[in-house]
Amino acid sequence: MNFVVATVDFGATFTQQASTTVTGQGWVTSASKIIAIVSGANTDPDEIFLLQFTPVISNLVDGVGFTVTLFAGNEAKGTYDVVCSGA
């Protein structure tokens, strides 16, 4: 199993969606299954719960990486760490 922590930045104003591109992941293939979970390590877990994040993995590129998009049920701002694990 492989993993990486990606930081998704919603910026300084409230919005419902933000994404980041994760590169340098030689293990990624177009057939990879990747699970993403918003980490509470640097953020209040209650805040994460209230924002109702839905992480989506897309744009898998063999031997390179992928895109992580966070959709917030309630608008968010600032940065959030997303733990991505897959094979």
C-alpha positions in Angstrom: 0.0 0.0 0.0 1.2 3.5 -0.9 0.3 6.8 0.6 0.8 10.5 0.3 -0.5 13.6 2.1 -1.7 16.4 -0.2 -2.6 19.9 0.9 -5.7 21.3 -0.7 -6.0 25.1 -0.5 -9.4 26.7 -0.7 -7.9 30.2 -0.5 -8.7 33.2 1.6 -12.4 33.4 0.7 -15.2 30.9 1.2 -15.8 28.5 -1.7 -17.3 25.0 -2.1 -14.5 23.4 -4.2 -10.7 23.2 -4.3 -8.2 20.9 -5.9 -4.5 20.1 -6.1 -2.3 18.0 -8.3 -0.2 15.3 -6.7 3.0 14.4 -8.6 6.1 12.3 -8.0 4.0 9.1 -7.3 5.6 6.4 -9.4 3.2 3.8 -8.1 0.1 5.4 -9.7 -1.4 3.7 -12.8 -4.6 4.5 -14.6 -6.1 1.4 -12.9 -5.1 2.5 -9.3 -7.7 2.6 -6.6 -7.0 5.5 -4.3 -8.9 6.4 -1.1 -8.7 9.9 0.2 -9.5 11.1 3.7 -9.4 14.6 5.1 -6.9 14.6 8.0 -7.7 16.1 11.4 -4.0 16.2 12.4 -3.7 20.0 11.8 -7.4 20.9 11.9 -10.2 20.6 14.4 -12.0 17.3 13.7 -15.4 19.1 14.5 -14.6 21.6 11.7 -13.9 18.8 9.2 -17.2 17.1 10.2 -19.2 20.3 9.9 -17.8 21.1 6.5 -19.0 17.8 5.1 -16.0 17.3 2.8 -16.3 14.8 -0.1 -12.9 14.0 -1.6 -12.7 12.9 -5.3 -9.6 11.5 -7.0 -9.3 12.0 -10.8 -6.8 12.5 -13.7 -4.6 9.5 -12.8 -1.4 9.6 -14.9 0.7 6.4 -15.0 3.9 6.8 -13.0 3.2 10.5 -12.2 0.2 11.2 -10.0 -3.4 12.4 -9.8 -5.7 15.2 -8.8 -7.4 15.5 -5.5 -10.6 17.7 -5.4 -12.4 18.5 -2.2 -16.0 19.4 -2.3 -17.4 21.1 0.8 -21.0 20.7 1.7 -20.6 24.1 3.5 -18.2 26.6 2.1 -14.6 26.4 3.3 -11.5 28.5 3.3 -7.9 27.8 4.2 -5.9 24.6 3.8 -6.7 21.0 4.6 -4.5 17.9 4.5 -5.8 14.9 2.6 -4.3 11.5 3.2 -4.4 9.5 -0.1 -3.7 5.8 0.0 -3.8 3.3 -2.8 -2.3 0.6 -5.0 
